[in-house]
């Protein structure tokens, strides 16, 4: 499914088809050729990122750069900071366990995940305009290293930090003017419905992914058991006479062949079913981070409104007493009002973008989940037929021995 999503994302990004006119704008990105560099804890994987485009803001029609995982993290964090209200695509997970970190299977899953990540950005109507995306796709390695080392503040926050912020904004603040508590959260039924949907979706996706993991594990364990059984059956056949020995040998050969099929199907199940489910679990976590930013924007808007009320009361008092501080107070009030209006605009922009994003997310999720479950069903049917055919072909020989 990962490869299917990648092709779809590239089509959405405007990659030219054979029938497309050459003048049609397109932006196509490929993440290829993972290579291990360094040793020990300093070791990492580098990737070739190939960009093909005819957009005038890019340097030529094709550009190849070398990137590492932390460069992709830099891009995600920059986009998260600048595009409030947009659901930033999630990155594939980073394994901290050395033996898995550099396994061929994990490296390939990571490569495909990074390819999907950057193509989702390149095909997104808002994100594809990002200057940071252009930098990521074109800058040399020294420039990227310098940019990574400069990041501070919000770019260093982990997802857990965002979740803690989200919990913090659930608390209440005092309404100084009215002298009573006022909830910080929005009292918006549609917004509450959205939050409920996202948290429920995360739970259900996580549960489905957990069972998909168990399916992969079961296929691998059964494949290993059949391999071990096949070897034992062959050894047993070597000790028997011609007819029985041949039957046992054939039984062992079939078991070993089925073991290979099971291991292959386990890999397909991992790539086309479990990984897409995990990808959507991460996507929901990204949406939750955007919800956190919306809550922060709403809180900031409320706090400024409260401060304005205080400033307004203070200004009225100064004007009544004909204080010489009226001019200074009026200036502070005008500045605060401008800041408050800007905070309101930022919040309204986040709300508008989130409303657009959730529609796009649900449409894409429906498509991707349909593909994932279709691939799962096809794989299981294919495996069941292979197993049935293999044992069925062996039955005449075993029946001959038993008679």
Steps between C-alpha positions, in 0.01 A plus 500: 500500500790736572604489136138551394468811718829630364381470141171666585673784684733558206203513267332753729822702509471563129759258358471503123334205332588394145194688376563815704638810331856574604393845620271360772647575846628196687707416806611140547727378781663159557688379807742226391826318566529476881866470605642442849770750597716514813546247778355429842266757653609752235376281216205618293327435168523748214256519208509642149210742456426556133277792399358542152303815426436776251401757763693825446587545870714183490859478376468301179283208396681239709686521828660223707597558863607277790281509810489320833206437732567811710462713185149365453432578868620857437257537211206364698570729797536808280170429329327435831618835631402699190180335377268514800177315435647273231541131582872444446567149362661266755850360477574127523618398843865502601619177658730538799593130500825443316418155358174625347629844409724369223313189393422486128126478565493800735714711266265428209191580710665826609591589141146441375358694795727798429409487133130516587562779752674735258260426213200575720657838568584557134141420398335712771352825371630705795820318595641475146543880504737481797842657468626240749392222262701660221799529733466136601484386137784717370749609768839332529583280801707769676211744485257243639736415784531869588123547491445196725748629756323838517162361603384594849178548689192335356703300248656304786168400648406133493149371428467427873559870570215595269272251669591650838418845366167365385430375853608830650257704294215290638540694825313820584613861539351769718286763338650799679232740388198295594665333796398147406654205319467468127587189295795537265369243251263582217137422563439397140292185434666433163846537653408266786373250245827525309711441811286202601534353151880541498552342843265211416670450164841485665383230742342288229795534262745410776295191584485393134874557460570289809311206354663550161835468677382173653396372157845576360663329797275195466581462129872520574482253786294255293747538214791422731313201647432360152867545410612310809237232442606465135861437600391242757275324247786477251729348761228253591455410134870425467459224763204331329450280195444617146124567502465634853832680485402672176166606649670646807755676282224651287318606817814677619552672166141625494531625856815693417338650188197607704733650758642729232148601392401578858809712560438687175136557589603618849720764336218608269264515796748720685554742212146516360290466815677554831717794387211697343305458824799622701537790257143607572553470874786747457282719277238523774770601748599777259137615491496504880803728494306735271207488742746605770607799290136596451444482875808717559377757247158511664653540844727781377203675342304476827791624709547805277127576514513487881806725511329747267206527739738581782683756286168655400388531863835649594483747210150613602623565855796704375276708273258572787783614725662693211826321566808592302542129421199491270710530183725211599199287599326572168812396310524172696130435440533553122798266484319236703190533283705445184664195659159368604358543151800317354453215751135476396599483133755226574242297690239540225759391241579187702130418526447548127801287405408224744149482355650457153764256619263263679295457182814425300628265771177299514485465122862382482456268799199334339703435186815382678321273747299351214825417319661359816213266584463397137869409486463310826206295371676427170814387679313270735304347210819452302673333796204274577485383138876430494481298820196305382658423160826389659341256744251378237782407261661294775190301597529221233852408614403496866186298425709246314719453807204473740326235283 
